[in-house]
Protein backbone atom coordinates (compact mmCIF):
# COMPACT_ATOMS: atom_id res chain seq x y z
CA UNK A 1 0.00 0.00 0.00
CA UNK A 2 1.35 3.41 -0.95
CA UNK A 3 1.27 5.91 1.91
CA UNK A 4 2.15 9.53 2.58
CA UNK A 5 4.84 10.60 4.99
CA UNK A 6 2.53 10.18 7.99
CA UNK A 7 -0.25 7.61 8.26
CA UNK A 8 -2.77 6.86 10.98
CA UNK A 9 -4.49 3.48 11.07
CA UNK A 10 -7.74 4.23 12.87
CA UNK A 11 -10.93 2.41 13.84
CA UNK A 12 -13.87 4.56 12.66
CA UNK A 13 -16.07 3.87 15.72
CA UNK A 14 -13.58 3.34 18.54
CA UNK A 15 -12.94 6.11 21.13
CA UNK A 16 -9.17 5.61 21.38
CA UNK A 17 -8.86 6.18 17.64
CA UNK A 18 -11.32 9.06 17.86
CA UNK A 19 -9.29 10.98 20.41
CA UNK A 20 -6.20 10.56 18.26
CA UNK A 21 -8.09 12.00 15.28
CA UNK A 22 -9.24 14.92 17.44
CA UNK A 23 -5.60 15.78 18.18
CA UNK A 24 -4.72 15.46 14.50
CA UNK A 25 -7.55 17.86 13.62
CA UNK A 26 -6.70 20.34 16.38
CA UNK A 27 -3.11 20.45 15.16
CA UNK A 28 -4.11 20.66 11.51
CA UNK A 29 -1.72 17.81 10.66
CA UNK A 30 -1.51 16.63 7.07
CA UNK A 31 -1.91 12.89 7.51
CA UNK A 32 -3.38 9.89 5.71
CA UNK A 33 -6.10 8.35 7.87
CA UNK A 34 -6.81 4.73 6.98
CA UNK A 35 -10.05 3.36 8.43
CA UNK A 36 -9.63 -0.18 9.71
CA UNK A 37 -12.36 -2.49 10.98
CA UNK A 38 -11.08 -4.09 14.19
CA UNK A 39 -10.19 -7.71 13.50
CA UNK A 40 -9.78 -7.12 9.75
CA UNK A 41 -6.32 -5.62 9.70
CA UNK A 42 -4.47 -4.82 6.46
CA UNK A 43 -1.16 -6.57 5.91
CA UNK A 44 0.69 -3.28 6.35
CA UNK A 45 -0.57 -2.98 9.91
CA UNK A 46 0.07 -6.63 10.73
CA UNK A 47 3.66 -6.22 9.61
CA UNK A 48 4.25 -2.97 11.50
CA UNK A 49 2.48 -3.43 14.83
CA UNK A 50 3.16 -6.68 16.73
CA UNK A 51 0.03 -6.10 18.86
CA UNK A 52 -2.28 -5.49 15.86
CA UNK A 53 -3.86 -2.67 17.82
CA UNK A 54 -5.57 0.57 16.86
CA UNK A 55 -4.77 3.37 16.55
CA UNK A 56 -1.29 2.99 15.02
CA UNK A 57 0.75 5.93 13.74
CA UNK A 58 3.43 5.68 11.07
CA UNK A 59 5.79 8.65 10.74
CA UNK A 60 8.44 7.80 8.17
CA UNK A 61 10.39 4.94 9.81
CA UNK A 62 8.76 5.39 13.22
CA UNK A 63 5.84 3.18 14.25
CA UNK A 64 3.85 4.17 17.34
CA UNK A 65 0.94 2.32 18.93
CA UNK A 66 -1.17 3.10 22.00
CA UNK A 67 -3.28 6.26 21.82
CA UNK A 68 -1.63 7.85 24.87
CA UNK A 69 1.82 7.61 23.32
CA UNK A 70 0.56 8.76 19.92
CA UNK A 71 -1.11 11.92 21.20
CA UNK A 72 1.90 12.83 23.36
CA UNK A 73 4.14 12.36 20.33
CA UNK A 74 1.91 14.48 18.10
CA UNK A 75 1.79 17.26 20.69
CA UNK A 76 5.58 17.35 20.85
CA UNK A 77 6.16 16.80 17.13
CA UNK A 78 3.74 19.60 16.23
CA UNK A 79 4.04 22.04 19.16
CA UNK A 80 1.54 24.63 17.90
CA UNK A 81 -1.00 24.90 19.29
CA UNK A 82 0.25 23.26 22.51
CA UNK A 83 -2.28 20.85 24.02
CA UNK A 84 -0.59 20.34 27.39
CA UNK A 85 0.38 22.91 30.04
CA UNK A 86 4.00 23.87 30.59
CA UNK A 87 3.87 23.51 34.38
CA UNK A 88 5.05 19.97 35.37
CA UNK A 89 2.58 19.65 38.25
CA UNK A 90 -0.36 20.62 36.05
CA UNK A 91 0.86 18.29 33.30
CA UNK A 92 0.89 15.45 35.82
CA UNK A 93 -2.63 16.39 36.92
CA UNK A 94 -3.81 16.30 33.31
CA UNK A 95 -2.18 12.91 32.74
CA UNK A 96 -3.85 11.53 35.86
CA UNK A 97 -7.18 12.79 34.53
CA UNK A 98 -6.61 10.93 31.27
CA UNK A 99 -5.67 7.80 33.21
CA UNK A 100 -8.93 8.00 35.16
CA UNK A 101 -10.97 8.55 31.99
CA UNK A 102 -9.47 5.41 30.50
CA UNK A 103 -9.99 3.35 33.64
CA UNK A 104 -13.47 4.64 34.55
CA UNK A 105 -15.04 5.49 31.17
CA UNK A 106 -13.25 3.74 28.33
CA UNK A 107 -13.18 0.39 30.11
CA UNK A 108 -16.98 0.52 30.39
CA UNK A 109 -17.35 1.54 26.73
CA UNK A 110 -15.18 -1.42 25.75
CA UNK A 111 -17.37 -3.71 27.86
CA UNK A 112 -20.56 -2.29 26.33
CA UNK A 113 -19.25 -2.75 22.80
CA UNK A 114 -18.07 -6.28 23.58
CA UNK A 115 -21.65 -7.56 23.95
CA UNK A 116 -24.81 -7.23 21.88
CA UNK A 117 -27.05 -8.46 24.73
CA UNK A 118 -29.18 -5.48 25.92
CA UNK A 119 -29.58 -7.06 29.38
CA UNK A 120 -25.81 -7.17 29.80
CA UNK A 121 -25.35 -3.72 28.32
CA UNK A 122 -27.92 -1.93 30.48
CA UNK A 123 -26.07 -1.99 33.84
CA UNK A 124 -22.84 -1.04 32.07
CA UNK A 125 -24.54 1.91 30.37
CA UNK A 126 -26.04 3.01 33.66
CA UNK A 127 -22.66 2.81 35.38
CA UNK A 128 -21.00 4.77 32.56
CA UNK A 129 -23.62 7.50 32.92
CA UNK A 130 -23.00 7.65 36.67
CA UNK A 131 -19.25 7.86 36.20
CA UNK A 132 -19.57 10.68 33.67
CA UNK A 133 -22.02 12.66 35.81
CA UNK A 134 -19.78 12.28 38.87
CA UNK A 135 -17.36 14.59 37.06
CA UNK A 136 -19.96 17.16 35.98
CA UNK A 137 -19.04 19.79 38.59
CA UNK A 138 -15.45 20.03 37.39
CA UNK A 139 -16.69 21.67 34.19
CA UNK A 140 -17.96 24.64 36.19
CA UNK A 141 -14.40 25.75 36.90
CA UNK A 142 -13.08 26.56 33.40
CA UNK A 143 -14.40 26.50 29.82
CA UNK A 144 -12.36 23.35 29.18
CA UNK A 145 -10.93 20.76 31.56
CA UNK A 146 -9.32 22.91 34.30
CA UNK A 147 -8.13 25.22 31.54
CA UNK A 148 -9.10 28.15 29.35
CA UNK A 149 -7.64 26.26 26.39
CA UNK A 150 -8.47 22.93 24.74
CA UNK A 151 -6.06 20.17 25.83
CA UNK A 152 -5.28 16.48 25.40
CA UNK A 153 -7.63 15.82 28.31
CA UNK A 154 -10.52 17.30 26.36
CA UNK A 155 -9.53 15.14 23.40
CA UNK A 156 -9.88 12.12 25.72
CA UNK A 157 -13.15 13.28 27.27
CA UNK A 158 -15.15 14.05 24.14
CA UNK A 159 -15.16 10.61 22.47
CA UNK A 160 -16.99 9.28 25.54
CA UNK A 161 -19.41 12.21 25.75
CA UNK A 162 -20.12 12.01 22.01
CA UNK A 163 -21.26 8.40 22.51
CA UNK A 164 -23.72 9.19 25.31
CA UNK A 165 -26.72 9.33 22.99
CA UNK A 166 -25.67 6.00 21.46
CA UNK A 167 -25.79 4.46 24.94
CA UNK A 168 -29.02 6.14 26.01
CA UNK A 169 -27.34 8.44 28.54
CA UNK A 170 -28.98 11.83 29.03
CA UNK A 171 -27.45 14.99 30.49
CA UNK A 172 -29.82 16.09 33.27
CA UNK A 173 -30.68 19.72 33.96
CA UNK A 174 -28.59 19.52 37.13
CA UNK A 175 -25.48 19.00 34.95
CA UNK A 176 -25.77 22.24 32.98
CA UNK A 177 -22.01 22.81 33.15
CA UNK A 178 -21.41 19.50 31.37
CA UNK A 179 -23.90 20.39 28.66
CA UNK A 180 -22.27 23.80 28.20
CA UNK A 181 -18.85 22.17 27.96
CA UNK A 182 -20.05 19.72 25.32
CA UNK A 183 -21.59 22.53 23.28
CA UNK A 184 -18.31 24.46 23.37
CA UNK A 185 -16.31 21.50 22.09
CA UNK A 186 -18.90 20.52 19.49
CA UNK A 187 -18.68 24.04 18.08
CA UNK A 188 -14.98 23.61 17.33
CA UNK A 189 -14.35 22.94 13.62
CA UNK A 190 -11.57 20.51 14.58
CA UNK A 191 -14.01 18.28 16.46
CA UNK A 192 -16.32 18.07 13.48
CA UNK A 193 -13.36 17.35 11.23
CA UNK A 194 -12.28 14.51 13.53
CA UNK A 195 -15.47 12.51 13.09
CA UNK A 196 -15.58 9.44 10.91
CA UNK A 197 -18.78 8.83 8.97
CA UNK A 198 -19.79 6.25 11.58
CA UNK A 199 -19.23 8.68 14.44
CA UNK A 200 -21.02 11.52 12.67
CA UNK A 201 -24.10 9.31 12.53
CA UNK A 202 -24.00 8.72 16.29
CA UNK A 203 -25.07 12.27 17.06
CA UNK A 204 -24.41 14.07 20.31
CA UNK A 205 -25.95 13.58 23.69
N, C-alpha and C positions, 0 to 999 in steps of 0.2 A: 504494500500500500504506500502510495506517495504521500508524504506529509510536509507541512510547512516547518518552519524552524521550531515552533512550539505547538504541542498538541496536548489536548486534554481528553482522555477517555472518561466519559461521564454517563451515569445512569440517569435517564430522563425523568424518573419519578422518585428518586432516592434523595433524602435530605442531606446526606454528606456530600454528594455530588452537587446538589443545589447550592449549598453554602460556598462551595468552591467557585461555582459560576457567578455567584453574587460578587465575590471578590474580584474576579476577572472583569466583570462589568463595571464595578466601581473604579477600577484602575484604568479602564479603557484599553486593556491589553489585546493586541492583535494575536489571536490564537485560533487554531483549528479545534473545534469541539466535535468529537465523534461520539454519537449516542450509541450506547451499548446496553443491550438487554442483559441483566444479570443472569449468569449461567450460560449465555451464548456469546462467549468471548471470541473476538477475532484473533487470528494467529499472531498478529503483531503484539497484542497485549499478553498473550500466553507466553511469548518468548521474552518479553521485557520485565514482567512482574511475576516473581515466583509465587506470590500469594493470590494471583488472579483476582485482585480486589479493585473496587472502584471507589473514588476516582483515582486515576493514575495520570501523572503529568510527565510529559517528555519535553525536555528543553535541550536541544542538540544532543549531546551524549549523556546527559543526566536524566535518570529515571527516578521519579519520586512517587511514592504511594503513601496513603494515610492522609486524610483531609487536613488534619491539624498541621502536619509538616508542610503540605502543599501551600496552605494559606499563609503560613509564616514565611515560607520561601518567596512567595509572590509579593508579600508586603516589603520584604527586604530587597528583592530584585528590582521592583518598581516602587521606589520610595515615595512617589507623589501620586495621589495624596496619601499621607501616612494613615494607617488604620489601627495603629497601636500607640498608646501614650509613651512619651520619652521617659517619664519617671519609673524607675525599676519597681518600686512598691506597687504603683498603680498597674503596671504591666502584669505583675504577679497576680493582682486581684482580678484582672480581666481574664487571665489564663485559668484561674480557679473557677471563674464563672462559666467559662466554656467547658471545663471539666464536668461541672455539675449539670450543665445542659445535656451533655452527652450521657452522663450516668442516669439522670432523672427523667429526661424527655426522650432522647433518641433511642434509648434501650426499650422504652415502651412502644415507640413507633415501630421499631424492628419487630417486636413481639406481635403487635397488631397486624402488621403486614405478613407475618409468617403463617397466619391462619386465615381461612375463609369462613370459619364457623362463627356466626354472629353471637352465639352464646359465650364463646370464649373471648371474642373481641370486646363485648360490652364492658366487663369490669376493667379491662385494660384501657379502654377509651375514657371511662369515668375517672380512673386514676390519673391518666394523662391530663385531663381537664383540671383536676384538683392540683396537680403539680404546677401547671402553668399559672393557675389563679393564685397560688401561694406567693408567686413572685410579682403580683400585679402592683403592689404598692411601690416597688422600686422604680417604676416608670413615672412616678410623680416627681422624682428628684430632678431629672434632667430630660431634655428632649429625646436623647438616645440613652443607651445603657450607661448610667453614671457619667455621662459626657454630653457636651454640646455638639460633638461631631460623631458621625457614623464610624463604627469600629468593627474589628473582626468579631467581637461579641454579638453585635447586631446581625452580622452575617450568619452567625450560628443560631440566633434566636428565630429569625424570620422563617426559615424553612419549616419549623415546627408550627408557628402561628399560622402560616399560610395553609397548612393542612388541617386546621381545626374544623372547618366546614365539612371536609371530607370525612372526619371522624364524628360528626354530630356534636361538636363542642361549641357552645355559645358563649359569647362574652357578656356577662350580666351587667346591668346598669351600675352596680357597685364597683365595677372594674373599669370606670371611664378612662383612667389614665392609660390602661392597656390598649383600649380601643383607639385613643388619640395617638399613642405610639405607633400602632399598626398603620393608621392612616398616613402618618408622616413618612413611614418607610415605603408604603405602597405608592406614594406620590413621587418617589425618586425614579427617574428614568432608568437608572442602572438596575433597579429591582425588576422592573418590567422586562428589561433586556435579558435578564438572567433566566427567565422562565423558559423551560422547554414547552413544546406544544401540550404535552401531557399535564404539566403543572399549570399552565394557563387555563386549562379546562377545569381544574380543581376549584377555582374561585377562592375568595377570601372569606374568612370567618367574620 
